[in-house]
């Protein structure tokens, strides 16, 4: 299924309206390298998981068939784990 920008904007609004702060990028099985990289990235919240306000643009390119799904992250547990391991979750920085 190809997704229009309006559809994605609507989906992200739905996530926010329903209390979700995070979403997961789902790459289709034969995804391009760019989409695989986005889906395999761990920005500190889990593999392919991004804050709703920081998720890379979708569709990522013409004919992109990737999707987004709402995702729950226990921020208290994440904060405790990061503090315990003495690490800071990092934000996704796409390569240019």
HELIX and SHEET records of a PDB file:
HELIX    1   1 UNK A    5  UNK A   17  1                                  13    
HELIX    2   2 UNK A   33  UNK A   40  1                                   8    
HELIX    3   3 UNK A   75  UNK A   85  1                                  11    
SHEET    1   A 3 UNK A  49  UNK A  51  0                                        
SHEET    2   A 3 UNK A  22  UNK A  26 -1                                        
SHEET    3   A 3 UNK A  67  UNK A  71 -1                                        
END                                                                             
